[in-house]
């Protein structure tokens, strides 16, 4: 039988890092800020997470949402998906915080 003591397992760190964006730091309410949102925040938009979200986060900052449509890493289908949610997205000045960190356990697998 098993005689060792089981250690707790934490899939994600529950304490934000100094360079991590948390909801309370966002300047826009009711829309997803493409310059400052964590990749995991795109999960609320079916089809955007993880691939499109990773491409958006890796290639910013953007002056406006229209700048995203110019990304060469996006396919026409991906651009169409972004346009589907355009009313839910915005671009404010980048805070310089790490948008890839978020609470996304798969962040290292983007764009491979």
Phi and psi in degrees as GROMACS dihedral restraints (atoms count N, CA, C in turn):
[ dihedral_restraints ]
;  ai    aj    ak    al  type     phi  dphi    fc
    3     4     5     6     1   -86.6    20    10
    4     5     6     7     1   123.0    20    10
    6     7     8     9     1  -113.5    20    10
    7     8     9    10     1    -8.1    20    10
    9    10    11    12     1   -77.5    20    10
   10    11    12    13     1   166.5    20    10
   12    13    14    15     1   -94.7    20    10
   13    14    15    16     1   125.5    20    10
   15    16    17    18     1   -71.8    20    10
   16    17    18    19     1   134.7    20    10
   18    19    20    21     1   -97.7    20    10
   19    20    21    22     1   144.5    20    10
   21    22    23    24     1   -64.4    20    10
   22    23    24    25     1   145.8    20    10
   24    25    26    27     1  -115.5    20    10
   25    26    27    28     1   128.9    20    10
   27    28    29    30     1  -117.6    20    10
   28    29    30    31     1   116.8    20    10
   30    31    32    33     1   -70.9    20    10
   31    32    33    34     1   -35.5    20    10
   33    34    35    36     1  -134.1    20    10
   34    35    36    37     1   146.8    20    10
   36    37    38    39     1   -70.8    20    10
   37    38    39    40     1   130.9    20    10
   39    40    41    42     1   -90.8    20    10
   40    41    42    43     1    -7.5    20    10
   42    43    44    45     1  -104.9    20    10
   43    44    45    46     1   121.7    20    10
   45    46    47    48     1   -62.4    20    10
   46    47    48    49     1   142.0    20    10
   48    49    50    51     1   -74.6    20    10
   49    50    51    52     1   163.8    20    10
   51    52    53    54     1   -59.1    20    10
   52    53    54    55     1   -30.1    20    10
   54    55    56    57     1  -102.2    20    10
   55    56    57    58     1    17.8    20    10
   57    58    59    60     1  -100.2    20    10
   58    59    60    61     1   136.1    20    10
   60    61    62    63     1   -81.9    20    10
   61    62    63    64     1   132.6    20    10
   63    64    65    66     1  -121.0    20    10
   64    65    66    67     1   160.2    20    10
   66    67    68    69     1   -49.8    20    10
   67    68    69    70     1   -38.0    20    10
   69    70    71    72     1   -67.1    20    10
   70    71    72    73     1   -16.0    20    10
   72    73    74    75     1   -91.3    20    10
   73    74    75    76     1    -7.4    20    10
   75    76    77    78     1   -76.8    20    10
   76    77    78    79     1   143.7    20    10
   78    79    80    81     1   -94.9    20    10
   79    80    81    82     1   -17.2    20    10
   81    82    83    84     1  -110.9    20    10
   82    83    84    85     1   129.9    20    10
   84    85    86    87     1  -109.5    20    10
   85    86    87    88     1   135.3    20    10
   87    88    89    90     1    91.8    20    10
   88    89    90    91     1    -6.8    20    10
   90    91    92    93     1  -135.9    20    10
   91    92    93    94     1   156.8    20    10
   93    94    95    96     1   -92.5    20    10
   94    95    96    97     1   122.3    20    10
   96    97    98    99     1   -85.5    20    10
   97    98    99   100     1   110.6    20    10
   99   100   101   102     1   -66.0    20    10
  100   101   102   103     1   -20.6    20    10
  102   103   104   105     1   -85.7    20    10
  103   104   105   106     1   -19.9    20    10
  105   106   107   108     1  -129.8    20    10
  106   107   108   109     1    -1.1    20    10
  108   109   110   111     1   -82.3    20    10
  109   110   111   112     1   143.5    20    10
  111   112   113   114     1   -71.0    20    10
  112   113   114   115     1   148.7    20    10
  114   115   116   117     1   -54.9    20    10
  115   116   117   118     1   -39.7    20    10
  117   118   119   120     1   -62.4    20    10
  118   119   120   121     1   -22.8    20    10
  120   121   122   123     1   -64.9    20    10
  121   122   123   124     1   -21.0    20    10
  123   124   125   126     1   -74.5    20    10
  124   125   126   127     1    -7.5    20    10
  126   127   128   129     1   -60.2    20    10
  127   128   129   130     1   -22.8    20    10
  129   130   131   132     1   -71.3    20    10
  130   131   132   133     1   -10.9    20    10
  132   133   134   135     1  -113.8    20    10
  133   134   135   136     1   100.0    20    10
  135   136   137   138     1   -53.1    20    10
  136   137   138   139     1   131.0    20    10
  138   139   140   141     1    94.5    20    10
  139   140   141   142     1   -11.6    20    10
  141   142   143   144     1   -92.4    20    10
  142   143   144   145     1   -28.2    20    10
  144   145   146   147     1  -106.3    20    10
  145   146   147   148     1   136.1    20    10
  147   148   149   150     1   -95.4    20    10
  148   149   150   151     1   -21.0    20    10
  150   151   152   153     1   -63.8    20    10
  151   152   153   154     1   -56.7    20    10
  153   154   155   156     1   -64.2    20    10
  154   155   156   157     1   -42.4    20    10
  156   157   158   159     1   -58.9    20    10
  157   158   159   160     1   -41.7    20    10
  159   160   161   162     1   -65.1    20    10
  160   161   162   163     1   -39.8    20    10
  162   163   164   165     1   -67.2    20    10
  163   164   165   166     1   -40.2    20    10
  165   166   167   168     1   -63.3    20    10
  166   167   168   169     1   -48.0    20    10
  168   169   170   171     1   -66.3    20    10
  169   170   171   172     1   -35.4    20    10
  171   172   173   174     1   -75.7    20    10
  172   173   174   175     1   -17.8    20    10
  174   175   176   177     1  -116.8    20    10
  175   176   177   178     1     8.7    20    10
  177   178   179   180     1   -83.7    20    10
  178   179   180   181     1  -172.5    20    10
  180   181   182   183     1   -79.3    20    10
  181   182   183   184     1   166.4    20    10
  183   184   185   186     1  -122.9    20    10
  184   185   186   187     1   143.4    20    10
  186   187   188   189     1   -75.2    20    10
  187   188   189   190     1   -32.1    20    10
  189   190   191   192     1  -154.7    20    10
  190   191   192   193     1   169.7    20    10
  192   193   194   195     1   -61.3    20    10
  193   194   195   196     1   -32.4    20    10
  195   196   197   198     1   -61.1    20    10
  196   197   198   199     1   -26.7    20    10
  198   199   200   201     1   -62.9    20    10
  199   200   201   202     1   -30.6    20    10
  201   202   203   204     1   -63.9    20    10
  202   203   204   205     1   -37.1    20    10
  204   205   206   207     1   -64.4    20    10
  205   206   207   208     1   -16.6    20    10
  207   208   209   210     1   -89.2    20    10
  208   209   210   211     1    -5.9    20    10
  210   211   212   213     1   -63.6    20    10
  211   212   213   214     1   128.0    20    10
  213   214   215   216     1   -74.3    20    10
  214   215   216   217     1   -16.6    20    10
  216   217   218   219     1   -81.0    20    10
  217   218   219   220     1    -8.3    20    10
  219   220   221   222     1   -97.2    20    10
  220   221   222   223     1   136.6    20    10
  222   223   224   225     1   -80.2    20    10
  223   224   225   226     1   168.3    20    10
  225   226   227   228     1   -61.4    20    10
  226   227   228   229     1   -37.5    20    10
  228   229   230   231     1   -65.9    20    10
  229   230   231   232     1   -38.9    20    10
  231   232   233   234     1   -68.2    20    10
  232   233   234   235     1   -40.3    20    10
  234   235   236   237     1   -63.0    20    10
  235   236   237   238     1   -40.8    20    10
  237   238   239   240     1   -61.0    20    10
  238   239   240   241     1   -40.1    20    10
  240   241   242   243     1   -65.1    20    10
  241   242   243   244     1   -41.1    20    10
  243   244   245   246     1   -63.2    20    10
  244   245   246   247     1   -43.6    20    10
  246   247   248   249     1   -61.7    20    10
  247   248   249   250     1   -31.3    20    10
  249   250   251   252     1   -59.0    20    10
  250   251   252   253     1   -32.5    20    10
  252   253   254   255     1  -108.9    20    10
  253   254   255   256     1    15.1    20    10
  255   256   257   258     1   -54.6    20    10
  256   257   258   259     1   -36.3    20    10
  258   259   260   261     1   -70.0    20    10
  259   260   261   262     1   -15.7    20    10
  261   262   263   264     1   -96.8    20    10
  262   263   264   265     1    -3.4    20    10
  264   265   266   267     1  -116.2    20    10
  265   266   267   268     1   153.2    20    10
  267   268   269   270     1  -150.2    20    10
  268   269   270   271     1   167.6    20    10
  270   271   272   273     1  -130.8    20    10
  271   272   273   274     1   116.4    20    10
  273   274   275   276     1  -113.4    20    10
  274   275   276   277     1   167.5    20    10
  276   277   278   279     1   -54.4    20    10
  277   278   279   280     1   139.2    20    10
  279   280   281   282     1   -65.9    20    10
  280   281   282   283     1   139.1    20    10
  282   283   284   285     1   -85.3    20    10
  283   284   285   286     1   -13.6    20    10
  285   286   287   288     1    82.8    20    10
  286   287   288   289     1     1.2    20    10
  288   289   290   291     1   -79.9    20    10
  289   290   291   292     1   162.9    20    10
  291   292   293   294     1   -78.7    20    10
  292   293   294   295     1   100.3    20    10
  294   295   296   297     1   -76.3    20    10
  295   296   297   298     1   -17.3    20    10
  297   298   299   300     1   -78.6    20    10
  298   299   300   301     1   -22.3    20    10
  300   301   302   303     1   -67.4    20    10
  301   302   303   304     1   -63.0    20    10
  303   304   305   306     1    39.5    20    10
  304   305   306   307     1  -133.9    20    10
  306   307   308   309     1  -128.4    20    10
  307   308   309   310     1    39.8    20    10
  309   310   311   312     1  -101.8    20    10
  310   311   312   313     1   107.0    20    10
  312   313   314   315     1   -70.9    20    10
  313   314   315   316     1   -12.4    20    10
  315   316   317   318     1  -104.4    20    10
  316   317   318   319     1    12.4    20    10
  318   319   320   321     1   -59.3    20    10
  319   320   321   322     1   -24.7    20    10
  321   322   323   324     1   -76.8    20    10
  322   323   324   325     1   -12.7    20    10
  324   325   326   327     1   -93.8    20    10
  325   326   327   328     1     0.7    20    10
  327   328   329   330     1   -65.2    20    10
  328   329   330   331     1   142.5    20    10
  330   331   332   333     1    57.6    20    10
  331   332   333   334     1    31.4    20    10
